[in-house]
Structures are given as C-alpha cells and as structure tokens.
Amino acid sequence: MRKSLLHVFALCTIVSLLIPAAAFAAEYTLKFGHLANEENVWHKAALKFAELVAEKSAGRIEVKVYPNEQLGKELDLINGIQMGTVDMTITGESMQNWAPKAALMGTPYAIRDMDHLNKVAGGDIGKEIEADVIEKIGLRPIGWFGRGPRNLTSNRAIKSPDDLQGMILRVPNVPIFVATWEALGAKPTPMAFSEVFTSLQQGTIDGQENPFALIKSANFYEVQKYCNLTEHVISWIYVVIGENKFSSMPADLQKAILDAGKEMQEYEHQLFREAEKSLAQELQDLGMTFVQVDKDAFQKKATEAVLNNLDDEQKDLYMRIQDVK
C-alpha cells in the first residue's frame, strides 16, 4: 500500500512539473481594448504590458488585448469600464466629458515641445490630472504615452500666420480647434476624416492638420506638397484600468500592475521616438518638403482664442502648464 502511494505521489509530482504555469487559470483576467491597429506602437506597448504583468504576478493576472475597436470605440470603452464589462483602455482628452482638467491633454499650444510634455505629464500637473480622472471617472492611469505632434499640410509653404489668409483648412469637429484656426487667419472647415483625401484631391479644401502617422497612412503626401511643422497640438494619453477592478485586487497584484505600467511606459516612449523619426524621413522620401515655421508667432496669435474656449479651472491649469520650464 505504501509503495503504491509513493508511486502515485511521484507521478503527480512529475505531471505538475510538466504542466506550464500558464495552464493554470489566472486569478484575474483583464480585458484591455483600444482603437489602434496591430502595427501601432500603442498595441505593441499593450502586448508588452500583458507580458510584464504575467511575469510580475507569476501568472495570477492574465491580460487579453483587443485592438482595432473590437470591444468598442473610445467612449464605449470608458463606459464599459464603468459598467464592469471592460477593464482597461487607452484614452485622452475625451475624458474631459467627465473630468474637465483632462481637456488640457490635447489643447492647442498648451505644450511647447516633447521635453515640456515630459515635464508636464510626468510631473505634478500630470499627477493632478490623474487624480481628477480617478475621482470623477473611476479610471486609474497606470502609464502615459506621448502622441505625435499635429502638423499642417498644404500646397504652399506656410511659415507664419500671415501665410494662412484665405486657406480652407479641414479640422476635426472640435470647437477649440475651429476657434484656434480662425484666430490664426485660416478658414477652418470641420469634416469627417474619411472625406479629407478626396476633398484635397478635388481642391475643395487647401490643407489639413494631423500627426505624421496619419499623414502617411492616409496618403496625404500624394495630394499635399508641404508639411509645415506647426506642432500646434502636442498631447498625451493614458493607459487606464477601472478603479473598482484595481481596488478589488490584493496589494501585491496592484503593485505588479503599477510596476508593469511604468515599464510599459518607458518601452512605448522608446518605440514612439523611433517611429516619429522614421515617419519624418519616410514622408520626405515620398516627396514632402518640411517647412520650419515661426512657432512663437502662431502661439501668440492663437492664445486668446484658446483661453476663450476654456473655463476658469482649465485656464488656471493652462497657465500653470505654461510656467513649467
């Protein structure tokens, strides 16, 4: 009898060693939905996060990543997190619908350059916005990603606001964008993104503004000669997890998520810098001429319109962002 028990014990030990840790069910499974495609650095960073969390939690947390809006659009995902049907997403200034301070994450001329962005998003003001998001939306930021600066494309070189006179410019249907470009002297025209290429091709509009990645993926280089480096919006977004879900986890798993979030952030920042440099060269190789603009002149002329579209709390935050050196 004893010999049989020893054989059973030995067999169980061998089997347990042969079964990989991943075969055991995780204690927590997190559904992470976002809007980017599989080639985007956001998706690559999300996959890196899933890998890091599995490692740091010894397999107790599994993160399933769903790109391409598989779980819904950005606002759908925020609502889903609040209802508990989704656990994580990537989101930015859309959160201003609940937390007004989040509007400053994508406000024209709030951020001067990428160094300024690092100091704002990674400093006290970033922490203030994060606290506002946790309190008012129930989302906990665990890392932030920089977004490609928005630049103006056209068929004539634009170096100062004076060069914009009479230019019909497609902008997103966002009041502060419309007001900003009106103040700069253009004729902003809100239009669906899907209509922009044909409108440029037919001459219905004269220009548009977007980050390098969208200028390339939408083939705007085929119908626009110049990329004018206005960098009028330099923004950031957060990777967030539902606060209720996060709070339900034991402290050691919360730490695993936060630590993985920090490493994911650094990983994405490296990928982002490499991608922006590569995209700039690709657009020039495809025939676009890059134009340096008088950024100070643009900002000076746009500031009043920007401030008029902010409430008092947002204006205060805007001015404090400007003071960050």
N, C-alpha and C positions, 0 to 999 in steps of 0.2 A: 504493500500500500504506500509506504513511504517513498519507495523507488518510483512509483507511478506519479506521485505528487511532484517529485523533483523533476521528472521528465516534463510534466505539464508546465511547471514554473519556468523551466529552461526554454520551452517552446514559446511561451508568452513573452519572455524577455527578448528572444530573437526576433519575434514578429514586431514587437514595439520598436525595436531599433531599426527595423527595415522600413517602417511607415514614416514618411517625412512629416515634419511638424505641420506643414500646410494642409495635411489631410485631416487634421483635427479641426472641428468647427471653431471659428473665431467667436469670441465673446461679444464682439461688436462688429457690425458690418455697416460701413458708411457709404452712402450713395452720393457721389461727387459729380454733379452735372455742370457743364459750361457750354459756351457758344462757339468756341474756337474749333478749327478742324485739326486733324491728326498731325499736320506738319507745323502747326503754330507752336511757338515756344511756351505758351500757356499750357497746352496739352502735355508737352514734354515735361514741364515742371510738375504738373498734376500727377503724372505717372511716377516721377521721382519721389514725390511726397508719399504715394501709396507704398512704394518700395521701402522708404525710410521708416514709415510708421510700422509696417510689418516687422521690420528688423528691431526697432526700438521697443516694441511691445511684445516681442517674442511670439508673434503670430496671434496675439489676442485681439488685435484690431485688423480688419480687412477693409481696404478702401477700393470701391469699384468706381472707375472713372467713366463718365458718359459724355463724349464730346458732341459737337455738331447739333446742339439744342435737342438732343434725344429725349431729355426729360422736360423740355420746355424752354421758352425764351427767358431772358434775364429776370424780368419781373415775375414771371411764372415760378421761377426757381426760388426767388425770395419768398413769395407766398407759400410755396411748397415747404420750405424750411420752417416757416412759422407754423404750418399745419402739421409738420412732422412726417411728411411724405418724401422729403429730400433732406439730406444732411449738410451738404456743402455746395458752394458755388464760387464763382469769380465775379465780382461786381464793383461798380464805381459810383460815379455821381448820380446814377439812377436812385441811389438810396436817399437823395435829398427829399423825395416824396414823404419820407418819414423823419429823417434826421437832417435838418436844413444845413448843418455845417458840412455835410458831405458834398454840397454843391461846389465847394472850393477845390475839390479834387479834379475838376475839369473846367475851371473858369478861365476865360482868356486873360492872358498877361498876369496871372497870379504867380506863375513860376517862371523864372528868368532862363534857367538852363538846367542841365541834368545834375550838376553839383548842388545847385539850390534845391532841386527836388529831393535829393538825398538828405539834405539837412532838414527840410520841412517834413517829409513823410516819415523819415527815420528819427525825428526829434520830438520835442514837447508838443508841437502843434499836431503832429500825426497821432500822438497818444491821446490828445484831446478829442480829435475826430473819432478815433477808435472807441473811446469811452461813450461818446454820443451815440454811436452805432449800436453798441451793446445795450445801452439803456433804452433807446427808443425803438429799436427794431428787433432786438433779441438775436443779433448776429455777432459772433466774436471773430474779429480779424486775427489771423494767425500768421500772416505774411503779406507783403505788398510787392506789386510789380510795377515798374515804370512802363508807360505807353509811349509809342513813337510820337514825337512832336508833329503837330499838324502843320503842313506847309502848303502854300498857294501855288497852283499850277496855272499856266497861261500860254498864250501865243505871242506875247510881247513881254520883254523884261520889266519886272516891277521892282524898283529899288526903294521907293518912298511912297507914302500915302498919296502924293500928288499924281502918281502914275496910275492910280486906280480909277480916276474920274471916268464915269460912264461905263465902267466894266460891269457886265451882268455876271454875277457870281452865284453859283449853286452853293447853298449852305443847308445844314440839317434844320429841321423844323424846331429850332430851339430859340426862344425869344432873345436870350442874351447874345447868341451868335448873330442873329439878324441885326440887332441894335449895334453891335460892335462894328460890323462891316459897313453899315450905313454911316456911322460916325467917321469911318476911315475914307469914305467917299465912293464906295462901290454901290452897286445896285443888287443887294442880296436877294436871291430867289430860292425859297425853300422847295425842295424837290426830292422825291424818293431816290435812293442811291441807285436803284436798278435802271433809272432813266438817264443817268448822268452821261454815260458814254455816247449814246445816240444824240443827246442834246448838244454835246460838244462837237460831235461829228457834223451835225447839221447847222451849227452856228447859232443855235437858239440861246445858248449861254456862252460866255467867253472864258470861264475858268471855274475851278473848284478847289477845295482845300481838304487835304487828308494826310495821314501818315504815309511814309514811304511804302509800307507793306500793301496798303490798299491802292496806292497809285500804280504799283506794279501789277498786283493781282487783277485789277480792273482794266489793265492795258491802257491807261490814260496816256502813257508815253506815245501811243500811236496817234493821238489827236491833240497833244499839247507839247510845245517845244521847250518851255521853260519850267523849272522847278525853283520857285522863289523862296528862299529859306527864311520865311517869316517866323516859324516856330511860335505861332501866336497862342497855341494851347499845348502845354507840356503837363501831362496829367499822370495819375496813378490809379491803380485799382487794388482791391483787397481780395485775398482768398479768405473766405469766411466759413465758419461752422455754426450751426444752430446753438445758441447758448444753453437751451434746455438739454440738448443732447450732450454737450460738453460737460455741463454741471452734473449730469447723471453718472458720469464715469468716475472711477476711483482716482485718487491723486496721482498715482504712478502712471496711469494711462493719459491723464491730462498733460502731464509733463512730457510724455512721449510725443503727443500731438504738437505741443508748443515747440519742442526741440526740433522735430521734423519740419515744422513750419519755417523756422529760422534757416535751416539748411536748404530747404526748397527755395526760399527767397534768394539766397546767395547763388544757387545754381541757376535760377531764372535770370538774375541780373547779368551773369556771365553770358548766357545764351543771347540775351537781349542786345548787349553791347556788340557781340559778334554779328548778329543778324542786321542791326542798323548799319554797321559799317559795310557789310556785304551788299545790302539793298541800295545804298547810296552809289556804290560803284556800278552795280548792275543797271540802274536807271541811266547813269551817264553812258555806259557802254551801249545802251539801247537808243541813245541819241538825244537825251535830255541835257540841256545846259543848266547848270546850277548857278543861281544868282544870289550873291550876298546882298542883304537889304539893310536899311537903316532901322534896326530894331527899336532904338530909343524913340525915333520919330513916330513909329507905329504905335508904341505903347502910350506915348504922351497924348496922341490924338484919340486913342480908344478908351482911356481910363475913365473919363466922365460917364460914357455910355455903360461901361461895365458896372461902375458903382451904382448907377441909377437902377440897375436890374438886381441889386442885392438888398436884402433887408438889413436892419441896423446890426443885428448879430453877425451876419455874414460880412458886412462892411468892416466891422471891427477885426474879424478874423483875416480878411483880405489885407488890411493894413499891417497886421502883425506878421503875416507871411512876407510882405514887402520888406519888413525890418530885419528879417533873418539874413544874415550875411555869411 
